[in-house]
Amino acid sequence: MKKRIEAIIKGSVQGVGFRYYCHEEAKNLGLTGFAANLPCGKEVRIIAEGDEESLDKLALWLRHGPQGARVEAVEISENAYLGEFSDFKLL
């Protein structure tokens, strides 16, 4: 079953390659969507769509991120699959 997650990752997650490594992880899992820095300088927004198992794996990865990141909090909401993305992008 396909679904969509929207996540806000808070902490030291900008300037440490978080979006890049998230992009690689999402692509390896066959997910579509995007990763974007938020203007506050301490948060990254992720929207990802795909099968439930792959999204669960991404959600686990988001809780620690790449080496150098310090994740303080992760807010994840599940939503209906929309199929609006053709790949996973960095914004």
Secondary structure, 3 states (H helix, E strand, C coil): CEEEEEEEEEEECCCCCHHHHHHHHHHHCCCEEEEEECCCCCEEEEEEEEEHHHHHHHHHHHCCCCCCCEEEEEEEEEECCCCCCCCEEEC
